[in-house]
Amino acid sequence: MQDEQLREDAKQLLRVSYERQAARGEVGLRVDLGAGAEERGLGADSPHLAALVDYMEVAGWIKPDPGAFDAAGGPTRMITGRGVEVLRER
């Protein structure tokens, strides 16, 4: 049950972050999870945010984008093919 909730929270963070980028007219698969987290009420130093990012990396939904940084100063992530499939889920 807890894993299902973590997956759902991670999925929502990925979706919010991606839609935020798209709304600003930014195309591509680079995503600012820090900004998406702020929108969901999570601070940059939130242990829950760290758990969600770890979950997404282990699941293969995202990977670090070296040299690019998000609003919180952390590395921007790239959405992988598997992550795109998750975005398409309803």
PDB file of N, CA, C and O in Angstrom:
ATOM      1  N   MET A   1       0.824  -1.204   0.000  1.00  0.00           N
ATOM      2  CA  MET A   1       0.000   0.000   0.000  1.00  0.00           C
ATOM      3  C   MET A   1       0.862   1.259   0.000  1.00  0.00           C
ATOM      4  O   MET A   1       0.596   2.193  -0.756  1.00  0.00           O
ATOM      5  N   GLN A   2       1.897   1.286   0.848  1.00  0.00           N
ATOM      6  CA  GLN A   2       2.757   2.461   0.925  1.00  0.00           C
ATOM      7  C   GLN A   2       3.506   2.674  -0.392  1.00  0.00           C
ATOM      8  O   GLN A   2       3.689   3.812  -0.823  1.00  0.00           O
ATOM      9  N   ASP A   3       3.943   1.573  -1.036  1.00  0.00           N
ATOM     10  CA  ASP A   3       4.622   1.691  -2.325  1.00  0.00           C
ATOM     11  C   ASP A   3       3.701   2.280  -3.380  1.00  0.00           C
ATOM     12  O   ASP A   3       4.136   3.071  -4.217  1.00  0.00           O
ATOM     13  N   GLU A   4       2.431   1.897  -3.342  1.00  0.00           N
ATOM     14  CA  GLU A   4       1.467   2.434  -4.297  1.00  0.00           C
ATOM     15  C   GLU A   4       1.301   3.942  -4.110  1.00  0.00           C
ATOM     16  O   GLU A   4       1.201   4.684  -5.087  1.00  0.00           O
ATOM     17  N   GLN A   5       1.271   4.391  -2.858  1.00  0.00           N
ATOM     18  CA  GLN A   5       1.133   5.822  -2.581  1.00  0.00           C
ATOM     19  C   GLN A   5       2.378   6.579  -3.026  1.00  0.00           C
ATOM     20  O   GLN A   5       2.275   7.674  -3.580  1.00  0.00           O
ATOM     21  N   LEU A   6       3.549   6.003  -2.787  1.00  0.00           N
ATOM     22  CA  LEU A   6       4.796   6.635  -3.214  1.00  0.00           C
ATOM     23  C   LEU A   6       4.825   6.748  -4.728  1.00  0.00           C
ATOM     24  O   LEU A   6       5.220   7.781  -5.269  1.00  0.00           O
ATOM     25  N   ARG A   7       4.407   5.688  -5.418  1.00  0.00           N
ATOM     26  CA  ARG A   7       4.372   5.716  -6.880  1.00  0.00           C
ATOM     27  C   ARG A   7       3.407   6.797  -7.371  1.00  0.00           C
ATOM     28  O   ARG A   7       3.724   7.553  -8.288  1.00  0.00           O
ATOM     29  N   GLU A   8       2.240   6.859  -6.756  1.00  0.00           N
ATOM     30  CA  GLU A   8       1.243   7.848  -7.180  1.00  0.00           C
ATOM     31  C   GLU A   8       1.745   9.276  -6.918  1.00  0.00           C
ATOM     32  O   GLU A   8       1.571  10.155  -7.762  1.00  0.00           O
ATOM     33  N   ASP A   9       2.357   9.505  -5.769  1.00  0.00           N
ATOM     34  CA  ASP A   9       2.912  10.827  -5.458  1.00  0.00           C
ATOM     35  C   ASP A   9       4.013  11.196  -6.445  1.00  0.00           C
ATOM     36  O   ASP A   9       4.087  12.338  -6.901  1.00  0.00           O
ATOM     37  N   ALA A  10       4.868  10.231  -6.775  1.00  0.00           N
ATOM     38  CA  ALA A  10       5.949  10.481  -7.733  1.00  0.00           C
ATOM     39  C   ALA A  10       5.376  10.793  -9.115  1.00  0.00           C
ATOM     40  O   ALA A  10       5.850  11.693  -9.808  1.00  0.00           O
ATOM     41  N   LYS A  11       4.365  10.047  -9.497  1.00  0.00           N
ATOM     42  CA  LYS A  11       3.705  10.261 -10.790  1.00  0.00           C
ATOM     43  C   LYS A  11       3.104  11.670 -10.851  1.00  0.00           C
ATOM     44  O   LYS A  11       3.232  12.358 -11.864  1.00  0.00           O
ATOM     45  N   GLN A  12       2.458  12.092  -9.777  1.00  0.00           N
ATOM     46  CA  GLN A  12       1.856  13.427  -9.747  1.00  0.00           C
ATOM     47  C   GLN A  12       2.920  14.520  -9.797  1.00  0.00           C
ATOM     48  O   GLN A  12       2.735  15.532 -10.473  1.00  0.00           O
ATOM     49  N   LEU A  13       4.020  14.327  -9.096  1.00  0.00           N
ATOM     50  CA  LEU A  13       5.110  15.309  -9.135  1.00  0.00           C
ATOM     51  C   LEU A  13       5.685  15.405 -10.543  1.00  0.00           C
ATOM     52  O   LEU A  13       5.932  16.506 -11.036  1.00  0.00           O
ATOM     53  N   LEU A  14       5.897  14.286 -11.184  1.00  0.00           N
ATOM     54  CA  LEU A  14       6.423  14.293 -12.545  1.00  0.00           C
ATOM     55  C   LEU A  14       5.451  15.005 -13.482  1.00  0.00           C
ATOM     56  O   LEU A  14       5.864  15.817 -14.310  1.00  0.00           O
ATOM     57  N   ARG A  15       4.174  14.700 -13.352  1.00  0.00           N
ATOM     58  CA  ARG A  15       3.163  15.305 -14.225  1.00  0.00           C
ATOM     59  C   ARG A  15       3.064  16.819 -14.000  1.00  0.00           C
ATOM     60  O   ARG A  15       3.038  17.591 -14.959  1.00  0.00           O
ATOM     61  N   VAL A  16       3.011  17.239 -12.737  1.00  0.00           N
ATOM     62  CA  VAL A  16       2.916  18.673 -12.420  1.00  0.00           C
ATOM     63  C   VAL A  16       4.145  19.415 -12.947  1.00  0.00           C
ATOM     64  O   VAL A  16       4.029  20.495 -13.527  1.00  0.00           O
ATOM     65  N   SER A  17       5.308  18.831 -12.740  1.00  0.00           N
ATOM     66  CA  SER A  17       6.547  19.463 -13.185  1.00  0.00           C
ATOM     67  C   SER A  17       6.590  19.588 -14.705  1.00  0.00           C
ATOM     68  O   SER A  17       6.963  20.632 -15.239  1.00  0.00           O
ATOM     69  N   TYR A  18       6.208  18.520 -15.394  1.00  0.00           N
ATOM     70  CA  TYR A  18       6.214  18.537 -16.851  1.00  0.00           C
ATOM     71  C   TYR A  18       5.184  19.523 -17.394  1.00  0.00           C
ATOM     72  O   TYR A  18       5.487  20.294 -18.304  1.00  0.00           O
ATOM     73  N   GLU A  19       3.974  19.508 -16.846  1.00  0.00           N
ATOM     74  CA  GLU A  19       2.922  20.416 -17.320  1.00  0.00           C
ATOM     75  C   GLU A  19       3.290  21.869 -17.054  1.00  0.00           C
ATOM     76  O   GLU A  19       2.944  22.750 -17.841  1.00  0.00           O
ATOM     77  N   ARG A  20       3.982  22.125 -15.961  1.00  0.00           N
ATOM     78  CA  ARG A  20       4.441  23.480 -15.645  1.00  0.00           C
ATOM     79  C   ARG A  20       5.405  23.968 -16.718  1.00  0.00           C
ATOM     80  O   ARG A  20       5.317  25.111 -17.166  1.00  0.00           O
ATOM     81  N   GLN A  21       6.318  23.104 -17.126  1.00  0.00           N
ATOM     82  CA  GLN A  21       7.277  23.461 -18.180  1.00  0.00           C
ATOM     83  C   GLN A  21       6.529  23.734 -19.493  1.00  0.00           C
ATOM     84  O   GLN A  21       6.798  24.721 -20.180  1.00  0.00           O
ATOM     85  N   ALA A  22       5.599  22.853 -19.824  1.00  0.00           N
ATOM     86  CA  ALA A  22       4.847  22.994 -21.070  1.00  0.00           C
ATOM     87  C   ALA A  22       4.022  24.273 -21.073  1.00  0.00           C
ATOM     88  O   ALA A  22       3.911  24.934 -22.106  1.00  0.00           O
ATOM     89  N   ALA A  23       3.442  24.630 -19.933  1.00  0.00           N
ATOM     90  CA  ALA A  23       2.633  25.850 -19.843  1.00  0.00           C
ATOM     91  C   ALA A  23       3.476  27.092 -20.077  1.00  0.00           C
ATOM     92  O   ALA A  23       2.970  28.116 -20.536  1.00  0.00           O
ATOM     93  N   ARG A  24       4.754  27.001 -19.762  1.00  0.00           N
ATOM     94  CA  ARG A  24       5.663  28.142 -19.987  1.00  0.00           C
ATOM     95  C   ARG A  24       6.213  28.140 -21.401  1.00  0.00           C
ATOM     96  O   ARG A  24       7.030  28.991 -21.755  1.00  0.00           O
ATOM     97  N   GLY A  25       5.769  27.186 -22.211  1.00  0.00           N
ATOM     98  CA  GLY A  25       6.195  27.122 -23.599  1.00  0.00           C
ATOM     99  C   GLY A  25       7.515  26.402 -23.809  1.00  0.00           C
ATOM    100  O   GLY A  25       8.076  26.436 -24.904  1.00  0.00           O
ATOM    101  N   GLU A  26       8.010  25.754 -22.775  1.00  0.00           N
ATOM    102  CA  GLU A  26       9.270  25.025 -22.901  1.00  0.00           C
ATOM    103  C   GLU A  26       8.967  23.625 -23.402  1.00  0.00           C
ATOM    104  O   GLU A  26       8.184  22.890 -22.800  1.00  0.00           O
ATOM    105  N   VAL A  27       9.591  23.268 -24.500  1.00  0.00           N
ATOM    106  CA  VAL A  27       9.399  21.934 -25.055  1.00  0.00           C
ATOM    107  C   VAL A  27      10.632  21.092 -24.760  1.00  0.00           C
ATOM    108  O   VAL A  27      11.719  21.626 -24.543  1.00  0.00           O
ATOM    109  N   GLY A  28      10.464  19.813 -24.754  1.00  0.00           N
ATOM    110  CA  GLY A  28      11.560  18.904 -24.481  1.00  0.00           C
ATOM    111  C   GLY A  28      11.270  18.080 -23.243  1.00  0.00           C
ATOM    112  O   GLY A  28      10.189  18.154 -22.658  1.00  0.00           O
ATOM    113  N   LEU A  29      12.249  17.306 -22.865  1.00  0.00           N
ATOM    114  CA  LEU A  29      12.054  16.376 -21.763  1.00  0.00           C
ATOM    115  C   LEU A  29      12.812  16.776 -20.509  1.00  0.00           C
ATOM    116  O   LEU A  29      12.887  15.992 -19.563  1.00  0.00           O
ATOM    117  N   ARG A  30      13.370  17.967 -20.480  1.00  0.00           N
ATOM    118  CA  ARG A  30      14.017  18.467 -19.263  1.00  0.00           C
ATOM    119  C   ARG A  30      12.925  18.941 -18.317  1.00  0.00           C
ATOM    120  O   ARG A  30      11.984  19.614 -18.738  1.00  0.00           O
ATOM    121  N   VAL A  31      13.047  18.589 -17.036  1.00  0.00           N
ATOM    122  CA  VAL A  31      11.997  18.929 -16.085  1.00  0.00           C
ATOM    123  C   VAL A  31      12.616  19.441 -14.786  1.00  0.00           C
ATOM    124  O   VAL A  31      13.621  18.916 -14.307  1.00  0.00           O
ATOM    125  N   ASP A  32      11.994  20.471 -14.236  1.00  0.00           N
ATOM    126  CA  ASP A  32      12.420  21.085 -12.979  1.00  0.00           C
ATOM    127  C   ASP A  32      11.527  20.529 -11.866  1.00  0.00           C
ATOM    128  O   ASP A  32      10.448  21.059 -11.604  1.00  0.00           O
ATOM    129  N   LEU A  33      11.983  19.472 -11.225  1.00  0.00           N
ATOM    130  CA  LEU A  33      11.191  18.837 -10.170  1.00  0.00           C
ATOM    131  C   LEU A  33      11.071  19.733  -8.943  1.00  0.00           C
ATOM    132  O   LEU A  33      10.087  19.650  -8.210  1.00  0.00           O
ATOM    133  N   GLY A  34      12.070  20.593  -8.714  1.00  0.00           N
ATOM    134  CA  GLY A  34      12.008  21.514  -7.581  1.00  0.00           C
ATOM    135  C   GLY A  34      10.844  22.483  -7.701  1.00  0.00           C
ATOM    136  O   GLY A  34      10.149  22.752  -6.721  1.00  0.00           O
ATOM    137  N   ALA A  35      10.633  23.005  -8.898  1.00  0.00           N
ATOM    138  CA  ALA A  35       9.515  23.926  -9.118  1.00  0.00           C
ATOM    139  C   ALA A  35       8.180  23.193  -9.009  1.00  0.00           C
ATOM    140  O   ALA A  35       7.218  23.727  -8.456  1.00  0.00           O
ATOM    141  N   GLY A  36       8.123  21.980  -9.530  1.00  0.00           N
ATOM    142  CA  GLY A  36       6.901  21.190  -9.409  1.00  0.00           C
ATOM    143  C   GLY A  36       6.601  20.852  -7.962  1.00  0.00           C
ATOM    144  O   GLY A  36       5.442  20.812  -7.548  1.00  0.00           O
ATOM    145  N   ALA A  37       7.657  20.610  -7.194  1.00  0.00           N
ATOM    146  CA  ALA A  37       7.484  20.300  -5.769  1.00  0.00           C
ATOM    147  C   ALA A  37       6.932  21.504  -5.020  1.00  0.00           C
ATOM    148  O   ALA A  37       6.051  21.360  -4.171  1.00  0.00           O
ATOM    149  N   GLU A  38       7.444  22.686  -5.329  1.00  0.00           N
ATOM    150  CA  GLU A  38       6.939  23.910  -4.691  1.00  0.00           C
ATOM    151  C   GLU A  38       5.448  24.054  -4.947  1.00  0.00           C
ATOM    152  O   GLU A  38       4.682  24.409  -4.051  1.00  0.00           O
ATOM    153  N   GLU A  39       5.050  23.776  -6.170  1.00  0.00           N
ATOM    154  CA  GLU A  39       3.636  23.884  -6.538  1.00  0.00           C
ATOM    155  C   GLU A  39       2.779  22.887  -5.744  1.00  0.00           C
ATOM    156  O   GLU A  39       1.598  23.133  -5.498  1.00  0.00           O
ATOM    157  N   ARG A  40       3.378  21.779  -5.353  1.00  0.00           N
ATOM    158  CA  ARG A  40       2.661  20.759  -4.573  1.00  0.00           C
ATOM    159  C   ARG A  40       2.863  20.941  -3.078  1.00  0.00           C
ATOM    160  O   ARG A  40       2.412  20.113  -2.286  1.00  0.00           O
ATOM    161  N   GLY A  41       3.545  22.030  -2.678  1.00  0.00           N
ATOM    162  CA  GLY A  41       3.713  22.324  -1.260  1.00  0.00           C
ATOM    163  C   GLY A  41       4.882  21.630  -0.590  1.00  0.00           C
ATOM    164  O   GLY A  41       4.937  21.550   0.638  1.00  0.00           O
ATOM    165  N   LEU A  42       5.816  21.128  -1.381  1.00  0.00           N
ATOM    166  CA  LEU A  42       7.000  20.458  -0.837  1.00  0.00           C
ATOM    167  C   LEU A  42       8.201  21.394  -0.935  1.00  0.00           C
ATOM    168  O   LEU A  42       8.447  21.981  -1.989  1.00  0.00           O
ATOM    169  N   GLY A  43       8.940  21.533   0.144  1.00  0.00           N
ATOM    170  CA  GLY A  43      10.143  22.347   0.129  1.00  0.00           C
ATOM    171  C   GLY A  43      11.305  21.589  -0.494  1.00  0.00           C
ATOM    172  O   GLY A  43      11.275  20.362  -0.589  1.00  0.00           O
ATOM    173  N   ALA A  44      12.322  22.317  -0.917  1.00  0.00           N
ATOM    174  CA  ALA A  44      13.483  21.718  -1.564  1.00  0.00           C
ATOM    175  C   ALA A  44      14.211  20.744  -0.644  1.00  0.00           C
ATOM    176  O   ALA A  44      14.854  19.808  -1.117  1.00  0.00           O
ATOM    177  N   ASP A  45      14.114  20.957   0.658  1.00  0.00           N
ATOM    178  CA  ASP A  45      14.796  20.085   1.612  1.00  0.00           C
ATOM    179  C   ASP A  45      13.867  19.035   2.218  1.00  0.00           C
ATOM    180  O   ASP A  45      14.217  18.407   3.217  1.00  0.00           O
ATOM    181  N   SER A  46      12.704  18.841   1.635  1.00  0.00           N
ATOM    182  CA  SER A  46      11.723  17.885   2.137  1.00  0.00           C
ATOM    183  C   SER A  46      12.215  16.444   1.944  1.00  0.00           C
ATOM    184  O   SER A  46      12.615  16.068   0.843  1.00  0.00           O
ATOM    185  N   PRO A  47      12.186  15.643   3.011  1.00  0.00           N
ATOM    186  CA  PRO A  47      12.548  14.229   2.864  1.00  0.00           C
ATOM    187  C   PRO A  47      11.604  13.487   1.906  1.00  0.00           C
ATOM    188  O   PRO A  47      12.013  12.547   1.224  1.00  0.00           O
ATOM    189  N   HIS A  48      10.351  13.918   1.864  1.00  0.00           N
ATOM    190  CA  HIS A  48       9.397  13.282   0.948  1.00  0.00           C
ATOM    191  C   HIS A  48       9.780  13.568  -0.502  1.00  0.00           C
ATOM    192  O   HIS A  48       9.691  12.681  -1.351  1.00  0.00           O
ATOM    193  N   LEU A  49      10.204  14.790  -0.789  1.00  0.00           N
ATOM    194  CA  LEU A  49      10.664  15.126  -2.144  1.00  0.00           C
ATOM    195  C   LEU A  49      11.864  14.263  -2.508  1.00  0.00           C
ATOM    196  O   LEU A  49      11.920  13.717  -3.610  1.00  0.00           O
ATOM    197  N   ALA A  50      12.812  14.136  -1.607  1.00  0.00           N
ATOM    198  CA  ALA A  50      13.988  13.306  -1.873  1.00  0.00           C
ATOM    199  C   ALA A  50      13.577  11.860  -2.162  1.00  0.00           C
ATOM    200  O   ALA A  50      14.131  11.220  -3.056  1.00  0.00           O
ATOM    201  N   ALA A  51      12.608  11.353  -1.406  1.00  0.00           N
ATOM    202  CA  ALA A  51      12.130   9.986  -1.617  1.00  0.00           C
ATOM    203  C   ALA A  51      11.461   9.847  -2.985  1.00  0.00           C
ATOM    204  O   ALA A  51      11.628   8.829  -3.658  1.00  0.00           O
ATOM    205  N   LEU A  52      10.713  10.858  -3.392  1.00  0.00           N
ATOM    206  CA  LEU A  52      10.040  10.816  -4.694  1.00  0.00           C
ATOM    207  C   LEU A  52      11.049  10.832  -5.840  1.00  0.00           C
ATOM    208  O   LEU A  52      10.918  10.079  -6.805  1.00  0.00           O
ATOM    209  N   VAL A  53      12.053  11.695  -5.724  1.00  0.00           N
ATOM    210  CA  VAL A  53      13.087  11.771  -6.762  1.00  0.00           C
ATOM    211  C   VAL A  53      13.854  10.448  -6.821  1.00  0.00           C
ATOM    212  O   VAL A  53      14.119   9.931  -7.906  1.00  0.00           O
ATOM    213  N   ASP A  54      14.208   9.904  -5.662  1.00  0.00           N
ATOM    214  CA  ASP A  54      14.884   8.608  -5.635  1.00  0.00           C
ATOM    215  C   ASP A  54      14.024   7.537  -6.292  1.00  0.00           C
ATOM    216  O   ASP A  54      14.522   6.732  -7.079  1.00  0.00           O
ATOM    217  N   TYR A  55      12.749   7.529  -5.974  1.00  0.00           N
ATOM    218  CA  TYR A  55      11.836   6.552  -6.560  1.00  0.00           C
ATOM    219  C   TYR A  55      11.840   6.669  -8.087  1.00  0.00           C
ATOM    220  O   TYR A  55      11.952   5.666  -8.792  1.00  0.00           O
ATOM    221  N   MET A  56      11.717   7.893  -8.586  1.00  0.00           N
ATOM    222  CA  MET A  56      11.666   8.098 -10.034  1.00  0.00           C
ATOM    223  C   MET A  56      12.968   7.677 -10.704  1.00  0.00           C
ATOM    224  O   MET A  56      12.946   7.123 -11.803  1.00  0.00           O
ATOM    225  N   GLU A  57      14.108   7.933 -10.052  1.00  0.00           N
ATOM    226  CA  GLU A  57      15.397   7.544 -10.634  1.00  0.00           C
ATOM    227  C   GLU A  57      15.539   6.024 -10.655  1.00  0.00           C
ATOM    228  O   GLU A  57      15.947   5.455 -11.667  1.00  0.00           O
ATOM    229  N   VAL A  58      15.207   5.366  -9.551  1.00  0.00           N
ATOM    230  CA  VAL A  58      15.311   3.907  -9.483  1.00  0.00           C
ATOM    231  C   VAL A  58      14.342   3.247 -10.469  1.00  0.00           C
ATOM    232  O   VAL A  58      14.677   2.236 -11.088  1.00  0.00           O
ATOM    233  N   ALA A  59      13.157   3.813 -10.613  1.00  0.00           N
ATOM    234  CA  ALA A  59      12.156   3.274 -11.544  1.00  0.00           C
ATOM    235  C   ALA A  59      12.526   3.552 -13.001  1.00  0.00           C
ATOM    236  O   ALA A  59      11.920   2.991 -13.915  1.00  0.00           O
ATOM    237  N   GLY A  60      13.514   4.414 -13.217  1.00  0.00           N
ATOM    238  CA  GLY A  60      13.940   4.726 -14.574  1.00  0.00           C
ATOM    239  C   GLY A  60      13.081   5.760 -15.277  1.00  0.00           C
ATOM    240  O   GLY A  60      13.085   5.838 -16.506  1.00  0.00           O
ATOM    241  N   TRP A  61      12.341   6.559 -14.509  1.00  0.00           N
ATOM    242  CA  TRP A  61      11.486   7.589 -15.108  1.00  0.00           C
ATOM    243  C   TRP A  61      12.274   8.839 -15.454  1.00  0.00           C
ATOM    244  O   TRP A  61      11.921   9.552 -16.394  1.00  0.00           O
ATOM    245  N   ILE A  62      13.340   9.117 -14.707  1.00  0.00           N
ATOM    246  CA  ILE A  62      14.142  10.313 -14.902  1.00  0.00           C
ATOM    247  C   ILE A  62      15.615   9.954 -14.765  1.00  0.00           C
ATOM    248  O   ILE A  62      15.975   8.908 -14.226  1.00  0.00           O
ATOM    249  N   LYS A  63      16.455  10.854 -15.270  1.00  0.00           N
ATOM    250  CA  LYS A  63      17.894  10.735 -15.065  1.00  0.00           C
ATOM    251  C   LYS A  63      18.445  12.151 -14.932  1.00  0.00           C
ATOM    252  O   LYS A  63      17.867  13.087 -15.484  1.00  0.00           O
ATOM    253  N   PRO A  64      19.553  12.323 -14.209  1.00  0.00           N
ATOM    254  CA  PRO A  64      20.131  13.661 -14.057  1.00  0.00           C
ATOM    255  C   PRO A  64      20.548  14.230 -15.412  1.00  0.00           C
ATOM    256  O   PRO A  64      20.945  13.492 -16.314  1.00  0.00           O
ATOM    257  N   ASP A  65      20.454  15.535 -15.537  1.00  0.00           N
ATOM    258  CA  ASP A  65      20.879  16.246 -16.733  1.00  0.00           C
ATOM    259  C   ASP A  65      22.100  17.069 -16.332  1.00  0.00           C
ATOM    260  O   ASP A  65      21.956  18.202 -15.873  1.00  0.00           O
ATOM    261  N   PRO A  66      23.294  16.515 -16.501  1.00  0.00           N
ATOM    262  CA  PRO A  66      24.511  17.203 -16.037  1.00  0.00           C
ATOM    263  C   PRO A  66      24.643  18.608 -16.616  1.00  0.00           C
ATOM    264  O   PRO A  66      24.432  18.835 -17.808  1.00  0.00           O
ATOM    265  N   GLY A  67      24.993  19.530 -15.750  1.00  0.00           N
ATOM    266  CA  GLY A  67      25.232  20.900 -16.188  1.00  0.00           C
ATOM    267  C   GLY A  67      24.009  21.795 -16.177  1.00  0.00           C
ATOM    268  O   GLY A  67      24.139  22.996 -16.412  1.00  0.00           O
ATOM    269  N   ALA A  68      22.830  21.261 -15.915  1.00  0.00           N
ATOM    270  CA  ALA A  68      21.607  22.066 -15.857  1.00  0.00           C
ATOM    271  C   ALA A  68      21.057  21.997 -14.431  1.00  0.00           C
ATOM    272  O   ALA A  68      21.059  20.939 -13.803  1.00  0.00           O
ATOM    273  N   PHE A  69      20.586  23.141 -13.933  1.00  0.00           N
ATOM    274  CA  PHE A  69      20.140  23.207 -12.546  1.00  0.00           C
ATOM    275  C   PHE A  69      18.720  23.738 -12.442  1.00  0.00           C
ATOM    276  O   PHE A  69      18.294  24.575 -13.237  1.00  0.00           O
ATOM    277  N   ASP A  70      17.987  23.231 -11.434  1.00  0.00           N
ATOM    278  CA  ASP A  70      16.597  23.636 -11.231  1.00  0.00           C
ATOM    279  C   ASP A  70      16.516  24.849 -10.309  1.00  0.00           C
ATOM    280  O   ASP A  70      17.541  25.408  -9.919  1.00  0.00           O
ATOM    281  N   ALA A  71      15.300  25.252  -9.965  1.00  0.00           N
ATOM    282  CA  ALA A  71      15.065  26.439  -9.142  1.00  0.00           C
ATOM    283  C   ALA A  71      15.713  26.332  -7.768  1.00  0.00           C
ATOM    284  O   ALA A  71      16.068  27.350  -7.174  1.00  0.00           O
ATOM    285  N   ALA A  72      15.873  25.118  -7.256  1.00  0.00           N
ATOM    286  CA  ALA A  72      16.462  24.922  -5.933  1.00  0.00           C
ATOM    287  C   ALA A  72      17.976  24.742  -5.999  1.00  0.00           C
ATOM    288  O   ALA A  72      18.616  24.550  -4.966  1.00  0.00           O
ATOM    289  N   GLY A  73      18.555  24.801  -7.188  1.00  0.00           N
ATOM    290  CA  GLY A  73      19.989  24.639  -7.345  1.00  0.00           C
ATOM    291  C   GLY A  73      20.425  23.205  -7.547  1.00  0.00           C
ATOM    292  O   GLY A  73      21.617  22.933  -7.685  1.00  0.00           O
ATOM    293  N   GLY A  74      19.482  22.289  -7.567  1.00  0.00           N
ATOM    294  CA  GLY A  74      19.813  20.888  -7.814  1.00  0.00           C
ATOM    295  C   GLY A  74      19.844  20.611  -9.303  1.00  0.00           C
ATOM    296  O   GLY A  74      19.449  21.455 -10.108  1.00  0.00           O
ATOM    297  N   PRO A  75      20.318  19.422  -9.670  1.00  0.00           N
ATOM    298  CA  PRO A  75      20.388  19.109 -11.099  1.00  0.00           C
ATOM    299  C   PRO A  75      18.992  18.958 -11.710  1.00  0.00           C
ATOM    300  O   PRO A  75      18.104  18.339 -11.124  1.00  0.00           O
ATOM    301  N   THR A  76      18.824  19.530 -12.880  1.00  0.00           N
ATOM    302  CA  THR A  76      17.590  19.331 -13.632  1.00  0.00           C
ATOM    303  C   THR A  76      17.577  17.880 -14.089  1.00  0.00           C
ATOM    304  O   THR A  76      18.631  17.293 -14.335  1.00  0.00           O
ATOM    305  N   ARG A  77      16.417  17.318 -14.201  1.00  0.00           N
ATOM    306  CA  ARG A  77      16.300  15.924 -14.634  1.00  0.00           C
ATOM    307  C   ARG A  77      15.752  15.862 -16.054  1.00  0.00           C
ATOM    308  O   ARG A  77      15.050  16.763 -16.513  1.00  0.00           O
ATOM    309  N   MET A  78      16.089  14.788 -16.724  1.00  0.00           N
ATOM    310  CA  MET A  78      15.542  14.485 -18.041  1.00  0.00           C
ATOM    311  C   MET A  78      14.558  13.338 -17.870  1.00  0.00           C
ATOM    312  O   MET A  78      14.834  12.371 -17.159  1.00  0.00           O
ATOM    313  N   ILE A  79      13.415  13.449 -18.523  1.00  0.00           N
ATOM    314  CA  ILE A  79      12.431  12.370 -18.490  1.00  0.00           C
ATOM    315  C   ILE A  79      12.861  11.322 -19.507  1.00  0.00           C
ATOM    316  O   ILE A  79      13.156  11.644 -20.658  1.00  0.00           O
ATOM    317  N   THR A  80      12.895  10.081 -19.080  1.00  0.00           N
ATOM    318  CA  THR A  80      13.273   8.974 -19.956  1.00  0.00           C
ATOM    319  C   THR A  80      12.049   8.472 -20.722  1.00  0.00           C
ATOM    320  O   THR A  80      10.932   8.942 -20.502  1.00  0.00           O
ATOM    321  N   GLY A  81      12.266   7.526 -21.612  1.00  0.00           N
ATOM    322  CA  GLY A  81      11.157   6.910 -22.332  1.00  0.00           C
ATOM    323  C   GLY A  81      10.148   6.285 -21.380  1.00  0.00           C
ATOM    324  O   GLY A  81       8.938   6.388 -21.586  1.00  0.00           O
ATOM    325  N   ARG A  82      10.652   5.644 -20.347  1.00  0.00           N
ATOM    326  CA  ARG A  82       9.766   5.047 -19.347  1.00  0.00           C
ATOM    327  C   ARG A  82       8.966   6.138 -18.639  1.00  0.00           C
ATOM    328  O   ARG A  82       7.787   5.946 -18.342  1.00  0.00           O
ATOM    329  N   GLY A  83       9.595   7.281 -18.366  1.00  0.00           N
ATOM    330  CA  GLY A  83       8.905   8.403 -17.730  1.00  0.00           C
ATOM    331  C   GLY A  83       7.805   8.966 -18.619  1.00  0.00           C
ATOM    332  O   GLY A  83       6.744   9.354 -18.129  1.00  0.00           O
ATOM    333  N   VAL A  84       8.053   9.011 -19.918  1.00  0.00           N
ATOM    334  CA  VAL A  84       7.025   9.470 -20.862  1.00  0.00           C
ATOM    335  C   VAL A  84       5.810   8.542 -20.805  1.00  0.00           C
ATOM    336  O   VAL A  84       4.667   8.998 -20.855  1.00  0.00           O
ATOM    337  N   GLU A  85       6.066   7.251 -20.700  1.00  0.00           N
ATOM    338  CA  GLU A  85       4.956   6.294 -20.579  1.00  0.00           C
ATOM    339  C   GLU A  85       4.140   6.574 -19.322  1.00  0.00           C
ATOM    340  O   GLU A  85       2.913   6.487 -19.345  1.00  0.00           O
ATOM    341  N   VAL A  86       4.816   6.909 -18.228  1.00  0.00           N
ATOM    342  CA  VAL A  86       4.118   7.231 -16.972  1.00  0.00           C
ATOM    343  C   VAL A  86       3.276   8.488 -17.147  1.00  0.00           C
ATOM    344  O   VAL A  86       2.155   8.554 -16.643  1.00  0.00           O
ATOM    345  N   LEU A  87       3.800   9.485 -17.854  1.00  0.00           N
ATOM    346  CA  LEU A  87       3.034  10.716 -18.087  1.00  0.00           C
ATOM    347  C   LEU A  87       1.749  10.434 -18.871  1.00  0.00           C
ATOM    348  O   LEU A  87       0.746  11.126 -18.697  1.00  0.00           O
ATOM    349  N   ARG A  88       1.784   9.433 -19.717  1.00  0.00           N
ATOM    350  CA  ARG A  88       0.613   9.106 -20.538  1.00  0.00           C
ATOM    351  C   ARG A  88      -0.447   8.307 -19.782  1.00  0.00           C
ATOM    352  O   ARG A  88      -1.588   8.194 -20.231  1.00  0.00           O
ATOM    353  N   GLU A  89      -0.056   7.748 -18.620  1.00  0.00           N
ATOM    354  CA  GLU A  89      -1.018   6.975 -17.818  1.00  0.00           C
ATOM    355  C   GLU A  89      -2.116   7.882 -17.301  1.00  0.00           C
ATOM    356  O   GLU A  89      -1.888   9.069 -17.065  1.00  0.00           O
ATOM    357  N   ARG A  90      -3.266   7.347 -17.129  1.00  0.00           N
ATOM    358  CA  ARG A  90      -4.379   8.108 -16.538  1.00  0.00           C
ATOM    359  C   ARG A  90      -4.777   7.520 -15.243  1.00  0.00           C
ATOM    360  O   ARG A  90      -5.696   8.021 -14.594  1.00  0.00           O
TER     361      ARG A  90
END
